[in-house]
């Protein structure tokens, strides 16, 4: 089992490094496309690259209070057994050792 755990930890570190590199490349590509005024770039052998936009909002206190009420109502239904379980999935949680 220890060999499997070590393999997982090693892969996790490699994945983290690759994810950081991928994020940097994404940002570079987006900047390049935006600087050139290109929304979508297609290359037959590589695929298509499109600049997508995600908008986030900050809502008023009134909406925040409503969201809190909904959150409380959901919790109450879960506790009372009124809410139905949509799915129950097992998954692994990994934390790096504290340094």
Long-range contacts (C-beta under 8 A, 24 or more apart in sequence): 8-94, 9-94, 12-94, 12-96
